[in-house]
Structures are given as C-alpha cells and as structure tokens.
Amino acid sequence: MSLEDLNDEVQESYTEFDDELAVSLDRETRNELALLETALEPAETDELVRRAIHMLFQTTVDTGTLDFHLRSGFDVTYDEYLTGMTFDEMTGADQYPSMDDERRYQF
C-alpha cells in the first residue's frame, strides 16, 4: 500500500463518522466512565470520550505505535502522512536511477 492508499482510507473513515457515534460499553468501561465523570465533572460525558481519543492518539504517536502500524500496512510514517510526501520524495532519492554496481566506476 502507499501514501495515496492511506489518504483514501482516512477520507473514507472520516466520511463514515457522523457527528454522533453510538458506542456500546462493557461493564468495566461503564464503571470507569462513571468514576471519571463523577471526579472530573465534565459538561457532558461526550467530553470525556473526546479526551480519551486525544490521549490514545497522542500516546500511539509518542510511543511509535502509530508509525509501526502505518509502516506495516501502508509503508509510510505519520510524518510522511502529515507532509503528504514519502521520505524518498522529500530527499529526492526517487529521482535518480538505481546504480549499476558493475559499471559504477567505468568512464
């Protein structure tokens, strides 16, 4: 897969999300959410879910987990996704033909 494939899949996922997302909760998650809501007193429970998504995203970026999965599935990193260019495109490495080792030093 490639950077273009990643962009296409992100766009597809983004358009599938509505402003509201129904999520089923198991017992443990429901208990944790209830405790967080009681302790943090957000305006709405939705705010806690938004914060949780932000924290999970930041953690996966900081630990390299996101890059690992992107490299495994799409052969790009998060930085490459953000710039819209692969590392080879940024450095110009994809502009030159491959070297022929047998003829490299012949004139």
N, C-alpha and C positions, 0 to 999 in steps of 0.2 A: 504494500500500500504506500501511499505518498502523502505529501502535504495537501495536495488538492483533495484526496480522498478524506483526509481528516477534516478539512474545512467543510466539505459536503455533509459529512456525518454530524458535525457540530450544528450546522444550519438546520439539518433535518430534525435533530433532537430539540433544538430551540423552538422551532415552529410547532412541535407537538405539545409543548407545555402551554397550558392556559394560565391565566392569572391565578387560578386556584388549582391546587394539586391535592387530590384525595390520597391520604396515606393511611394504611392500616397499621395499628400499633400492637405489639405483643405486650404481655403483662409487665415485663421488665422495663420496656421503653415507656410505657404509660406511667409506671411508678417514678421513674427518673424524671420524666417531663413534669409530673405533678410536683415533685420536690423542687425542681428548678423554677417552676412558675411561682410557687409559694415563696421561695427565698429571694428571687430576683425581681418579682412583681413587674413584669413587662406589661405594656399597654394591652397587648394581645399575645396569645400563645404562638401565633404565627411568627412573631419577632424572635422567639427562641429557636424556632426551626430555621429561620434565615441565618441567625448567628451560628448555628450548628453547621450549616452548609458552608459558610465562610471559613469557619475554623477547620473543617475537614479538608477543604480545598487548600488552605494555606499550609496545613500540615503535610499534605501529599506533595506540594511543591517544595517545601523546605527540606523534606527528607529524601527527595529524589524519586519517590514512588511514582509520581506522575510521569516524569521523564522515562523511567523504566518501562511503564506500560505503553507510553506513546512510542518509544523506540521499538518495543516488541511488536506492536500492532501496526504502526504506520511508518516506522523508520525515520522519525523526526523527534525533536525535543520540544519542550514547551517554549524555549527561547526562539526556536525556528518557527513555531506556530505563531508566536507574537509578531515576529518580523515579517512573516509571510515568505520567507526565503530559507532554503536549506543552508547549512554551513558551506557546502561546496559552491553554492550560488553566491554567498556573501564574499568568499575569498577568491572567487574566480577560478577555482580548481576544475570546474566542469567545462571551462572554455578551451582547454588545451587537449590535444590528442594524447593518448597514452604513449609512454616512452617504449621504444623498441630496444630492449637491452642489447641485442646483438649488433645493432647499428648505432648505438648511442654515441660512441666516440669516433666514428668514421666521418671523414670530411668528403 
